[in-house]
């Protein structure tokens, strides 16, 4: 059980509370049972250490106030809107015989011994926390699920978890699932084109580019003449025809 020291506070105004916070303290209150609410202040450093624990809100804490020990349960924490620093905390006084509803974290162990996970299966967690109704003197810190020997297709239900005496889930009437060992998901990659087909296509493209660049052959393989050369040849032919006609007339 974690323990922390606290001091009584008699703050009445917002200014008094801000002064406490400026001194590195966090104001809090203890309520519950037949006793009056108790105003306290706690070290921010000690509170932040406790906040790092996952099951902080389901763990009983012993608070030492002026030489007396008091068992409490953290119930609510307020944070600063911009700095995320804790600015206020509420504690519930533990009274024997009373019952309380809490969300208890689930812990999975021996995953390396699971037959299904060894075969490539995946642990599919449905509930990371389970809401339980607990006696204040018998609150579990966590629920343990042993994965040793579990194969693919196994469903882990609340009935398979051993709960402490007089601790019951708030969900009644059905055996709900905590987690399953699911089959692996196989992702099929798209097929790549064959290297031979890609090479042939590239050869055809290169051949077409070469023929186009040369500009010397038509699609039938005949030579293609330059337009200027064709015009010059036509003029020469016409000139030769004119000379032949003049020679014929003289005769």
Secondary structure, 3 states (H helix, E strand, C coil): CEEEEEEECCCCCHHHHHHHHHCCEEEEEEECCCCCCEEEEEEHHHHHHHHCCCCHHHCEEEEEECCEEEEEEEEEEEECCCCCCEEEEEEEECCCCCEEEEEEEEEEECHHHCHHHHCCCEEEECCCEEEEEEECCCCCCCEEEECCCCCCCCEEEHHHCCCCCCCEECCCCCCCEEEEEECCCCCCCCCCCCHHHHHHHHHHHHHHHHHHHHCCECCCCCECCCHHHHHHHHHHHHHHHHHHHHHHHHC
